[in-house]
Amino acid sequence: MEQKIDFRSDTVTKPTLGMLDAMLSAKVGDDVYGEDETVIALEAKLANIFHMEAGLFCPSGTMTNQIAIKCFTQPMDEVICDQTAHVYRYEGGGIAYNSMASVRLLNGERGILTPELIEPEINADDVHYPKTNLVVLENTVNKGGGKCYHLDQIEATHNLCAIKGLKLHLDGARIFNALVATGDKAAAYGHYFDGISVCLSKGLGAPVGSVLLGSSSMIKQARRIRKVLGGGMRQAGFLAAAGIYALDHHVDRLAEDHLHAKALAHALAQTDYVAQVTPVETNIVLFEVANKFSADEVVRALGRKGILCNATSAKTVRLVTHLDISPAMIDQAIEVIDTLDV
Ligand SMILES: *Cc1c(COP(=O)(O)O)cnc(C)c1O
């Protein structure tokens, strides 16, 4: 059986030997007692990178996002996000369950929100309406095919939120992909956002973990919420060490994933089973299948040739490049794409 090439998600990566080595030699303690120096070092390292005051290591990006939304809202408040947002679509209804807040969904171009889209949706101060209190942006936009915000777009939304007294949270599950693609500086982000969630287990290749960044007082409250959600972890330094290793070794190389994604997109665009490929900006390739095919048929045909990917709707397919995809695998995948008989 030939080796499968797994483009289903950038979450499928396995820790490298260097990462495992760093994990094995981590100094650990009980992090619920605040005694795990490696967790503390990871939180401080990311806070420093993004110029935020403090960080909180959590088991998942769902937890960091949900804690942030809980910190920034009260029951009956309303959250503004794009209709494709992970916080709304893929976190199990967590905004309703955890925060008892309602959601106002906008239709951004590939999931990108602008002040022009947001401003008319901010509710007036009237008892009929839920109180708009929070805007959530996602960078890169997962459902938007890895599309990036540039810093000037974020600044404009930050300015609107500041005037209107709204909090601004970033679901930065793939923020390092955006930073590598745009050349924007991470440090600038701390100025624009009240909260930032960073995933270590996506493109960065760590096995587990996300970090929530915010002000010291916000993170103090976030720590209480993490505890009540059951997310307080004990000798978590073994996992945090993987995160520190990823930040030191796996950020610059994301550019390689982006090149790989562009090469796949180029090959797909030449085939008769693909109608259209969404322009690639980072590590996600989204394409629409040609009229006579379904996404499932194309995914199954690729699967028979050892290429794993996911249908994201009846007519769209997604491929994601990552740390465990080598240049040789890209060559092999392109050969399959070129010659595929759906
Ligand atoms: C993966 C992802 C998350 C977090 O997911 P977890 O699996 O809970 O870590 C959040 N937002 C986006 C856009 C994602 O792609």
The ligand as a Gaussian input file, in Angstrom:
#p B3LYP/6-31G(d) Opt

LIG

0 1
 C       -8.922000      24.893000      14.158000
 C       -9.520000      26.226000      14.374000
 C       -9.844000      26.677000      15.663000
 C       -9.623000      25.881000      16.924000
 O       -9.921000      24.563000      16.821000
 P       -9.542000      23.458000      17.915000
 O       -9.657000      22.222000      17.140000
 O      -10.538000      23.597000      18.996000
 O       -8.153000      23.737000      18.402000
 C      -10.381000      27.947000      15.785000
 N      -10.578000      28.711000      14.705000
 C      -10.256000      28.334000      13.461000
 C      -10.474000      29.254000      12.320000
 C       -9.732000      27.059000      13.242000
 O       -9.425000      26.689000      12.003000

